[in-house]
């Protein structure tokens, strides 16, 4: 049985319009082009809140593919097309010095300790579901943010509705990432992602009507 991450990999970089041409997309809101010049600032203030803008400038101050847009809209308002987009096509900023990644500062034994979020976290298997949002300057779990748990207390936890910013506590036996991916609601969210992707995959079949 493929994992949700493996299903995402199979569906990566496909064209929605090309693969869904001729299918019933009623109720789905199309991704709208950004009302800006190709190299100009990206602005979406004139678009409905549940419409995701796109522009040619990949390094706009607020990138249109920033996962933070999904958080601002809220999972209950996202259309299926938007869920798929943010599962698959989220923005990852370039490594330093092209992008200033966030850091956490704390005092330990009277000394100032700085822990910066290392871009290499994306290479770890335990971070397959994690995404960094420059908008929020923290990490989110794509699975749990887009398919959140039903309990309000869990849904408001770090990685889900709030960004995780305690970068010095990310890894290790008691690390926040390990705790999160071992929680029941994360495993349930992964199951919902797999079901969602399987339904999308079925619609991509040539004989689908």
C-alpha positions in Angstrom: 0.0 0.0 0.0 1.6 3.3 -1.1 2.1 6.0 1.5 0.5 9.4 1.1 3.9 10.8 0.3 4.5 8.2 -2.5 1.0 9.0 -4.0 2.0 12.7 -4.0 5.2 11.9 -5.8 3.3 10.1 -8.5 0.9 13.1 -9.0 3.7 15.7 -8.9 4.0 18.3 -11.6 0.9 17.4 -13.6 -1.2 20.0 -15.4 -4.6 20.3 -13.9 -6.2 21.7 -17.0 -4.6 19.1 -19.3 -5.4 16.1 -17.2 -8.9 17.2 -16.2 -10.0 18.5 -19.5 -13.5 17.3 -20.2 -14.2 16.2 -16.6 -16.8 17.7 -14.4 -15.1 20.4 -12.3 -18.3 22.0 -11.0 -17.9 23.5 -7.7 -14.1 24.0 -8.1 -12.7 27.5 -8.2 -9.9 27.9 -10.8 -6.5 29.2 -9.8 -6.5 32.8 -10.9 -3.6 34.7 -12.6 -2.1 37.4 -10.5 -3.1 41.0 -11.5 0.5 42.1 -11.9 3.3 42.4 -14.4 5.5 39.3 -14.8 8.3 40.9 -12.7 6.2 43.2 -10.6 4.9 42.7 -7.1 2.2 40.1 -6.6 -1.0 41.3 -5.2 -4.3 39.5 -4.5 -6.3 42.1 -2.6 -8.9 42.2 -5.3 -9.5 38.4 -5.4 -11.9 36.4 -3.3 -10.3 35.0 -0.2 -10.6 31.4 -1.4 -9.0 32.0 -4.8 -5.3 31.4 -5.0 -3.4 34.0 -7.1 -0.5 33.1 -9.4 2.1 35.4 -10.8 5.3 35.1 -12.9 7.6 36.4 -10.1 8.5 33.3 -8.1 10.3 35.4 -5.5 7.6 38.0 -4.8 7.6 39.3 -1.2 4.7 36.9 -0.5 4.9 34.0 -2.9 1.6 32.9 -4.2 2.5 29.3 -3.5 3.4 30.0 0.1 1.6 27.4 2.3 0.6 30.2 4.5 -2.1 31.1 2.0 -3.8 27.7 2.8 -3.7 28.5 6.5 -5.2 32.0 6.0 -8.0 30.6 3.9 -8.7 27.7 6.3 -9.2 24.1 5.5 -12.9 24.3 5.7 -13.0 26.8 2.8 -10.4 25.2 0.5 -11.7 23.7 -2.7 -10.4 20.2 -3.8 -8.2 21.8 -6.5 -6.6 24.1 -3.8 -6.0 21.2 -1.4 -4.2 19.3 -4.2 -2.2 22.4 -5.1 -0.9 22.9 -1.6 -0.2 19.3 -1.0 1.9 19.2 -4.2 3.1 22.6 -5.3 4.0 24.5 -2.1 6.8 27.1 -2.3 10.2 26.4 -0.8 12.5 29.4 -0.6 16.1 29.2 -1.8 18.9 28.4 0.6 21.0 31.1 2.3 22.2 33.7 1.4 19.3 34.0 -1.1 16.7 33.8 1.6 17.0 34.6 5.3 15.6 31.5 7.1 14.1 32.1 10.6 15.8 31.4 13.9 15.0 30.9 17.5 16.9 32.7 20.3 17.0 31.4 23.9 19.1 31.7 27.0 20.8 28.5 28.3 23.1 28.7 31.4 23.4 32.4 30.9 24.4 32.2 27.3 22.5 33.3 24.2 21.7 30.3 22.0 20.6 30.8 18.4 19.0 27.9 16.4 18.2 28.6 12.8 15.8 26.5 10.8 18.0 24.4 8.5 16.7 24.1 4.9 18.0 20.6 4.8 15.1 19.4 7.0 13.3 18.7 3.7 15.7 15.9 3.1 14.7 14.0 6.2 12.1 11.2 5.9 10.5 12.2 9.1 9.8 15.6 7.6 8.0 14.3 4.5 4.8 16.1 5.5 6.5 19.3 6.7 6.6 22.6 4.8 8.1 25.9 5.7 6.0 29.1 5.3 7.9 32.3 4.9 4.6 34.1 5.5 4.4 32.6 9.0 8.2 32.1 9.5 7.5 28.5 10.7 6.7 25.0 9.9 3.4 23.3 9.1 2.4 19.7 8.6 0.6 19.7 5.2 -1.5 16.6 6.1 -2.8 17.9 9.4 -3.2 21.5 8.2 -5.3 20.5 5.1 -7.1 17.6 6.8 -7.2 18.8 10.5 -8.3 16.7 13.4 -11.9 17.2 14.6 -11.0 18.2 18.2 -10.5 21.9 18.4 -7.6 21.6 20.9 -5.6 19.4 18.6 -6.5 21.4 15.5 -5.0 24.6 17.1 -1.7 22.9 17.9 1.6 23.8 16.4 2.2 22.3 12.9 -1.5 22.5 12.2 -3.0 26.0 12.6 -0.1 27.6 14.3 3.5 27.6 12.9 6.1 25.5 14.7 8.9 27.9 15.6 10.9 26.2 18.4 13.6 25.0 16.0 15.9 23.9 18.8 13.3 21.3 19.8 12.6 19.8 16.4 14.5 16.5 16.5 15.7 13.8 18.8 13.7 11.3 20.9 11.7 14.0 22.5 11.7 16.2 19.4 8.5 17.9 18.3 8.6 16.4 14.8 8.7 12.8 16.2 6.0 13.6 18.7 3.8 15.0 16.0 4.1 12.3 13.4 3.4 9.6 16.1 0.2 11.2 17.2 -3.1 9.5 16.2 -4.5 12.5 14.5 -1.5 12.8 12.2 -1.8 9.2 11.2 -5.5 9.7 10.6 -4.7 12.8 8.5 -2.3 10.8 6.4 -5.1 8.3 5.8 -7.4 11.1 4.6 -4.7 12.4 2.3 -4.2 8.9 0.8 -7.9 8.6 0.2 -8.1 12.1 -1.3 -5.2 11.4 -3.7 -6.6 8.0 -4.7 -9.9 9.7 -5.7 -7.9 12.4 -7.7 -5.8 9.6 -9.3 -9.0 7.8 -10.4 -10.2 11.0 -12.1 -6.9 11.1 -14.0 -7.5 7.7 -15.6 -8.2 8.0 -19.4 -11.4 6.0 -19.1 -12.8 8.2 -16.3 -16.1 9.8 -17.2 
